[in-house]
Amino acid sequence: MTTNASKLVELACSLKEAGLARVNISLHSLHADKFKEITGVDKKEEVEAGIKTALECGLTPVKMNMVVMKGVNHDEIE
């Protein structure tokens, strides 16, 4: 399943129990200001909590997706 992880705190364990094995998570920045600029919402902490919960519930491996944008978040890759 591909998700932005914003609801995984509430849903990760139920999804695992229902048979989901792993998740792909879109996370376009590790910096709160850039995250908000890219997504339009101030939910970076919720997404990070969702990632942590997914791992704790056994949804592994967790694959991270990032769209690299020149002048926005390209400095976060290496």
One Martini backbone bead per residue (centre of mass of N, CA, C, O) as a GRO file, in nm:
protein
   78
    1MET     BB    1   0.098   0.035   0.021
    2THR     BB    2   0.026   0.372  -0.048
    3THR     BB    3   0.130   0.654   0.164
    4ASN     BB    4   0.144   0.940   0.393
    5ALA     BB    5   0.090   0.831   0.710
    6SER     BB    6  -0.128   1.011   0.873
    7LYS     BB    7  -0.309   0.728   0.970
    8LEU     BB    8  -0.120   0.500   1.103
    9VAL     BB    9  -0.161   0.521   1.404
   10GLU     BB   10  -0.463   0.405   1.379
   11LEU     BB   11  -0.414   0.162   1.131
   12ALA     BB   12  -0.167  -0.034   1.121
   13CYS     BB   13  -0.254  -0.284   1.294
   14SER     BB   14  -0.514  -0.345   1.136
   15LEU     BB   15  -0.377  -0.389   0.863
   16LYS     BB   16  -0.203  -0.625   0.953
   17GLU     BB   17  -0.441  -0.810   1.049
   18ALA     BB   18  -0.567  -0.799   0.743
   19GLY     BB   19  -0.269  -0.856   0.564
   20LEU     BB   20  -0.071  -0.645   0.560
   21ALA     BB   21   0.283  -0.620   0.503
   22ARG     BB   22   0.336  -0.331   0.357
   23VAL     BB   23   0.486   0.002   0.297
   24ASN     BB   24   0.449   0.306   0.115
   25ILE     BB   25   0.612   0.623   0.169
   26SER     BB   26   0.546   0.964   0.146
   27LEU     BB   27   0.852   1.171   0.177
   28HIS     BB   28   0.968   1.499   0.077
   29SER     BB   29   1.058   1.579   0.384
   30LEU     BB   30   1.247   1.652   0.697
   31HIS     BB   31   1.132   1.942   0.684
   32ALA     BB   32   0.872   2.119   0.795
   33ASP     BB   33   0.865   2.357   0.591
   34LYS     BB   34   0.888   2.184   0.333
   35PHE     BB   35   0.656   1.996   0.381
   36LYS     BB   36   0.440   2.220   0.373
   37GLU     BB   37   0.506   2.331   0.092
   38ILE     BB   38   0.450   2.062  -0.063
   39THR     BB   39   0.161   1.963   0.082
   40GLY     BB   40  -0.008   2.198   0.261
   41VAL     BB   41   0.073   2.063   0.540
   42ASP     BB   42   0.111   2.026   0.911
   43LYS     BB   43   0.223   1.672   0.929
   44LYS     BB   44   0.507   1.553   0.996
   45GLU     BB   45   0.469   1.426   1.278
   46GLU     BB   46   0.246   1.227   1.191
   47VAL     BB   47   0.415   1.076   0.986
   48GLU     BB   48   0.638   0.981   1.176
   49ALA     BB   49   0.445   0.825   1.363
   50GLY     BB   50   0.341   0.633   1.141
   51ILE     BB   51   0.609   0.498   1.082
   52LYS     BB   52   0.661   0.388   1.364
   53THR     BB   53   0.400   0.221   1.385
   54ALA     BB   54   0.444   0.039   1.143
   55LEU     BB   55   0.694  -0.098   1.260
   56GLU     BB   56   0.565  -0.195   1.532
   57CYS     BB   57   0.337  -0.370   1.362
   58GLY     BB   58   0.507  -0.509   1.105
   59LEU     BB   59   0.544  -0.313   0.850
   60THR     BB   60   0.761  -0.499   0.658
   61PRO     BB   61   0.890  -0.307   0.473
   62VAL     BB   62   0.974   0.033   0.456
   63LYS     BB   63   0.902   0.250   0.194
   64MET     BB   64   1.053   0.535   0.051
   65ASN     BB   65   0.920   0.830  -0.100
   66MET     BB   66   1.070   1.078  -0.335
   67VAL     BB   67   1.038   1.395  -0.467
   68VAL     BB   68   1.260   1.567  -0.659
   69MET     BB   69   1.323   1.929  -0.614
   70LYS     BB   70   1.445   2.188  -0.747
   71GLY     BB   71   1.486   2.421  -0.481
   72VAL     BB   72   1.356   2.241  -0.239
   73ASN     BB   73   1.486   1.908  -0.183
   74HIS     BB   74   1.770   1.829  -0.314
   75ASP     BB   75   1.953   1.865  -0.043
   76GLU     BB   76   1.841   1.572   0.091
   77ILE     BB   77   2.035   1.427  -0.098
   78GLU     BB   78   2.309   1.148  -0.147
   0.00000   0.00000   0.00000
